[in-house]
């Protein structure tokens, strides 16, 4: 009997030890932004880590969690502009690069650009990058505007004579004041990073003029709708339209999705991997980030999400259809027209938020 108790006790101790060794790693990333295989392979290679992977669809949703002081996550993926504000707020741990041996794969030119938001690249690791551009259904746009529709220009969206004719087939814009209002400012010949509250009144007036022709604002719904033919034009993330085009092909529904990086230029953004200050498992957070820095891991993710990655040694592994598409991997000439967005001071931020509230409501 005593031997049986001893065996039971030993088994309980062993089970408890095994349970203690399994650590939970909580990751918070954008919707539809990684391959299932990448997650499965990470779990297989790290059986002692219990991975919890949650998703969000706007920077604002992520920031709301981060600014509480305890997001509950070990790895988060803010865009570079939000990252800059969050660094100022003391949200993140400085990186321990000794735990990131695969850092050497990152492209130094892109890392230099990122320093505008993360000086010295101290707090975050780039995951993917891209631009804001126009996705469209060529047949429906041609039917509405004819052969000379300005699909390579922001005039398609911001000129009432164009967007008014597109209302019949549906127009969607990102639900993101930090990305749409800079485009309006740019179209008006103003600084996309303007700190002047009066400039946001002008951007508001422009968007209110075209507001009756905008079907909706959303940060992910447009992907499925343009793939299904439910809308004909959207302003969104470059890789989203690559995914939408693939979905339409797979569905064999006769819909073609095309995209154009407008000739006037657009914001270039970076989505960044960072470790919150309150992370409960920073050690495994580094394991996950270092895993994603492997060229053989990140290249298939680029193929899946349709975005370029900042890994210089992964470029040759990315599908040529993506790598050679100038709307996804901008040419040197296009890069000269792109600009990074910067955080606003509180006064300009309030003006932008007020403008967006009015634009969204339409009144």
Secondary structure, 3 states (H helix, E strand, C coil): CHHHHHHHHHHHHHHHHHHHHCEEEEEEEECCCCCHHHHHHHHHHCCCEEEEEEEECCHHHHHHHHCCCCCCCCEECCEHHHHHHHHHCCCECCCCHHHCHHHHHECHHHHHHHCCCCHHHCCEEEEEEEEEEEEECHHHHHHHHCCCCCCCCCHHHHCHHHHHHHCCCCEEECCCHHHHHHHHHHHCCCCCCCCCHHHHHHHHHHHHHHHHHCCEECCCHHHHHHHHCCCCEEEEEHHHHHHHHHHHHHHCCCCCCEEECCCCCCEEEEEEEECECCCCCHHHHHHHHHHHCCHHHHHHHHHHHCCECCECCCHHHCCHHHHCCCCCCCCHHHHCCCECCCCCCHHHHHHHHHHHHHHHHCC
